[in-house]
Amino acid sequence: MTPGELRPAAALAAMPVASALENQAAMSEFSTRLRLATTIGTFVGTAIGLVVGGITGCIMGLPLLGVGCIPAAIAGAGIGGILGTIAAGGPVLVLSAVELIDTLNAPDGASKWAQNSSLKPAN
């Protein structure tokens, strides 16, 4: 080969990485974990935000006969729900995504879902 001469690159062949059943089990687990974490995080964050916002609004609104209780409780619930979703859903998203990517890249039969891959769909 002389300098400046071009050669065609070798063709890359697509190879199966993991079985479809292992991938499906991993994706199902990912969505279940994320759904549970965000649901629980939103509920707990909303409840805590409601209480904290209500108490803060009542204390700050005390000179005005407690007028700030309800508006502050509503605002606290909204803010708490957002923070709870992020606090609970974020770490679970990262950890579950790493596990999903590992399963998708694992050789057939090497993932933690391999023992379930021998099961065939009922259809």
MARVEXMI-288918 format. One record per residue: z, y, x negated of N, C-alpha, C in turn; residue number from 1. Coordinates in steps of 0.05 Angstrom, whole numbers, plus 5000, padded with zeros to 4 digits. Atoms other than C-alpha are relative to their C-alpha. Example, Ala and Ser with C-alpha at 12.3 -4.5 7.8 and 13.67 -1.06 7.14 Angstrom:
residues 2
REC   npz   npy   npx  capz  capy  capx   cpz   cpy   cpx    i
REC  5000  4976  4982  5156  4910  4754  5000  5024  4982    1
REC  4999  4976  5016  5143  4979  4727  5014  5022  5015    2
end
This chain:
residues 123
REC   npz   npy   npx  capz  capy  capx   cpz   cpy   cpx    i
REC  5000  4977  4983  5000  5000  5000  5000  5025  4982    1
REC  5002  4976  5015  4980  5067  4973  5016  5022  5013    2
REC  4986  4978  4987  5019  5131  4984  4983  5014  5021    3
REC  5014  4987  4979  5000  5163  5049  4987  4981  5020    4
REC  5012  5020  4982  4974  5099  5080  5020  4992  5021    5
REC  4983  5007  4978  5001  5082  5148  4996  4972  5008    6
REC  5002  5028  4990  5017  5012  5172  5013  5000  5028    7
REC  4987  5002  4974  5034  4993  5244  5028  4987  4996    8
REC  4973  5010  5001  5107  4979  5255  5001  4972  5014    9
REC  4997  5026  4988  5130  4909  5272  5010  5003  5028   10
REC  4992  4998  4972  5138  4898  5346  5028  4989  5004   11
REC  4973  5009  4994  5208  4892  5371  5000  4984  5026   12
REC  4999  5017  4976  5222  4837  5421  5026  5005  5015   13
REC  4976  4997  4983  5270  4847  5479  5013  4973  5002   14
REC  4985  5025  4999  5324  4795  5478  5023  5003  5020   15
REC  4978  4997  4981  5374  4780  5533  5027  5002  4984   16
REC  4975  4996  5014  5444  4803  5513  5022  4985  5014   17
REC  4979  5015  4985  5492  4778  5566  4988  4991  5026   18
REC  5011  5011  4975  5482  4738  5629  5003  5021  5022   19
REC  4999  4981  4978  5470  4775  5693  5026  4997  5016   20
REC  4974  5003  4986  5533  4745  5724  5023  5013  4985   21
REC  4980  4986  5015  5576  4770  5667  4998  5030  5003   22
REC  5004  4971  4996  5545  4839  5673  5009  5009  5027   23
REC  4992  4993  4973  5556  4840  5748  5030  5000  5003   24
REC  4970  5001  4998  5629  4819  5741  5012  5024  4986   25
REC  4990  4977  5015  5640  4874  5689  4996  5026  5015   26
REC  5005  4976  4985  5607  4927  5732  5018  5002  5025   27
REC  4983  5001  4977  5647  4905  5792  5029  5008  4993   28
REC  4973  4993  5010  5712  4909  5753  5002  5029  4993   29
REC  5001  4971  5007  5693  4978  5727  5003  5017  5025   30
REC  5000  4983  4976  5680  5006  5796  5027  4997  5015   31
REC  4974  5004  4986  5744  4975  5825  5022  5015  4986   32
REC  4979  4986  5014  5788  5002  5770  4998  5030  5004   33
REC  5003  4971  4997  5758  5072  5774  5007  5009  5028   34
REC  4994  4992  4973  5763  5074  5849  5030  5000  5005   35
REC  4971  5001  4996  5836  5053  5849  5014  5022  4985   36
REC  4987  4979  5016  5855  5101  5793  4997  5027  5012   37
REC  5004  4974  4989  5823  5161  5825  5014  5003  5027   38
REC  4987  4999  4974  5850  5144  5894  5030  5004  4997   39
REC  4971  4997  5004  5921  5135  5870  5007  5026  4987   40
REC  4995  4975  5013  5917  5195  5824  4998  5024  5019   41
REC  5004  4978  4981  5891  5240  5880  5024  5000  5019   42
REC  4978  5000  4980  5945  5217  5929  5026  5009  4987   43
REC  4975  4992  5013  6003  5224  5880  4999  5029  4992   44
REC  5002  4972  5008  5977  5290  5853  5002  5019  5024   45
REC  4998  4984  4976  5969  5318  5923  5029  5002  5010   46
REC  4973  5000  4990  6039  5297  5943  5018  5017  4982   47
REC  4983  4984  5019  6071  5327  5880  4993  5029  5002   48
REC  5009  4972  4997  6029  5390  5886  5010  5013  5026   49
REC  4990  4990  4975  6049  5398  5959  5030  5008  4998   50
REC  4972  4994  5003  6123  5394  5942  5005  5023  4981   51
REC  4996  4978  5020  6120  5438  5880  4990  5027  5011   52
REC  5010  4975  4988  6076  5489  5915  5017  5011  5022   53
REC  4982  4992  4978  6120  5490  5976  5026  5012  4991   54
REC  4974  4989  5010  6184  5500  5937  4995  5027  4985   55
REC  5006  4975  5014  6152  5553  5892  4994  5022  5020   56
REC  5007  4979  4980  6123  5590  5952  5025  5009  5016   57
REC  4976  4993  4985  6190  5588  5989  5018  5018  4983   58
REC  4983  4985  5018  6228  5614  5929  4989  5028  4996   59
REC  5013  4974  5005  6178  5669  5914  4998  5017  5026   60
REC  5003  4986  4975  6171  5686  5988  5026  5005  5014   61
REC  4974  4997  4988  6246  5687  6001  5006  5029  5009   62
REC  4995  4973  4990  6250  5763  6005  4984  5007  5025   63
REC  5016  4995  4977  6196  5760  6058  5005  4979  5022   64
REC  4992  5020  4981  6233  5708  6100  4984  4974  4997   65
REC  5013  5025  5005  6197  5649  6068  4971  4998  5009   66
REC  5027  4999  4991  6127  5671  6087  4981  4985  4982   67
REC  5018  5013  5019  6096  5640  6024  5002  4970  4999   68
REC  4996  5029  5002  6119  5568  6037  4974  4985  5006   69
REC  5023  5016  4991  6059  5541  6075  4975  5006  4984   70
REC  5024  4995  5016  6003  5578  6038  5003  4988  4971   71
REC  4996  5010  5027  6033  5558  5971  5000  4969  5000   72
REC  5000  5029  4998  6043  5486  5994  4971  4990  5002   73
REC  5028  5008  4997  5969  5482  6014  4985  5003  4973   74
REC  5013  4996  5026  5946  5511  5948  5010  4980  4980   75
REC  4989  5020  5019  5993  5466  5909  4989  4972  5005   76
REC  5011  5026  4994  5967  5405  5945  4971  4997  4990   77
REC  5028  5001  5010  5895  5422  5928  4999  4998  4970   78
REC  4999  5000  5030  5910  5437  5855  5011  4974  4990   79
REC  4989  5026  5008  5954  5375  5850  4981  4977  5003   80
REC  5020  5021  4995  5900  5331  5879  4979  4999  4978   81
REC  5021  4999  5021  5849  5355  5828  5012  4991  4973   82
REC  4987  5008  5025  5898  5348  5770  5007  4970  4999   83
REC  4994  5029  4998  5920  5279  5794  4976  4983  4996   84
REC  5025  5015  5003  5848  5255  5798  4992  5000  4970   85
REC  5007  4998  5028  5835  5279  5727  5019  4984  4983   86
REC  4979  5013  5017  5901  5253  5698  4999  4970  5003   87
REC  5001  5029  4996  5895  5184  5728  4973  4988  4996   88
REC  5027  5011  5001  5820  5175  5732  4987  5002  4973   89
REC  5013  4996  5026  5801  5202  5664  5005  4978  4980   90
REC  4995  5021  5019  5836  5152  5619  4989  4973  5009   91
REC  5010  5025  4990  5818  5094  5664  4969  4999  4998   92
REC  5029  4998  5003  5745  5117  5663  4992  4993  4972   93
REC  5007  5004  5028  5743  5118  5587  5005  4970  4992   94
REC  4994  5028  5007  5777  5050  5578  4983  4980  5014   95
REC  5017  5018  4985  5738  5016  5632  4971  5001  4991   96
REC  5028  4996  5009  5672  5045  5607  4996  4986  4973   97
REC  5002  5013  5026  5686  5019  5536  4999  4969  5005   98
REC  5000  5029  4995  5701  4949  5564  4973  4992  5013   99
REC  5026  5006  4987  5637  4952  5607  4978  4999  4979  100
REC  5020  4999  5021  5594  4972  5547  5002  4976  4982  101
REC  4996  5023  5017  5625  4917  5505  4989  4975  5014  102
REC  5010  5023  4986  5608  4866  5559  4970  5000  5001  103
REC  5029  4998  4998  5537  4891  5568  4987  4994  4973  104
REC  5011  5005  5027  5526  4886  5492  5007  4973  4989  105
REC  4991  5026  5010  5561  4819  5483  4978  4978  5003  106
REC  5019  5022  4997  5520  4756  5471  5008  4984  5025  107
REC  4996  5016  4976  5513  4709  5530  5023  4980  4995  108
REC  4977  5019  5002  5579  4671  5540  5022  5010  4982  109
REC  4980  4990  5018  5619  4715  5492  5019  5021  5012  110
REC  4983  4980  4987  5650  4765  5541  5024  4987  5014  111
REC  4977  5011  4986  5715  4757  5578  4993  4989  5027  112
REC  5010  5010  4974  5674  4742  5640  4985  4974  4997  113
REC  5016  5024  5005  5641  4681  5608  5009  4976  5016  114
REC  4990  5023  4985  5686  4631  5643  4992  5002  5029  115
REC  5009  4997  4972  5663  4659  5710  4970  4999  5003  116
REC  5029  4998  4998  5589  4660  5693  4987  4973  5008  117
REC  5012  5025  4992  5580  4586  5708  4999  4998  5031  118
REC  5002  5000  4970  5591  4602  5782  4973  5012  5008  119
REC  5026  4991  4991  5526  4610  5818  5003  5014  5028  120
REC  4999  4987  4974  5514  4658  5877  4996  4980  5023  121
REC  5001  5019  4977  5520  4626  5946  4974  5002  5015  122
REC  5025  4998  4985  5452  4650  5971  4980  4982  4990  123
end
